[in-house]
Amino acid sequence: MADVLRELQAAIGQSPQSAYVAEAKPLQDEYQKIQDGRRRGPPLLGDILPLVFARLGVGVVHATESGE
C-alpha cells in the first residue's frame, strides 16, 4: 500500500494545480452517488482507476493472452 500511495503522490505532482478541480470532478460524482445511496460500499478500484488514468492522459494498455 505504501508503494501505491507513493505512486499516487507522484501522479498528483505531475498535474498542474490548476487542473485539480477538473480531475477531481469524476471522483466527486462517484463519491456523491455513494453518499446518495445509489451505490453501497466503497467504490471498486477498477471503477476508479480508469477515471484517474483518463484524467492523467494515460492510454489503455491491453495485455496479451500470455500476460505480457
Residue pairs with C-beta under 8 A, 6 or more apart in sequence:
11 52
11 56
14 56
15 23
15 56
22 55
23 52
23 55
23 56
26 51
26 54
26 55
27 48
27 51
27 52
30 39
30 43
30 47
30 48
30 51
31 43
33 39
34 40
34 41
34 42
34 43
53 60
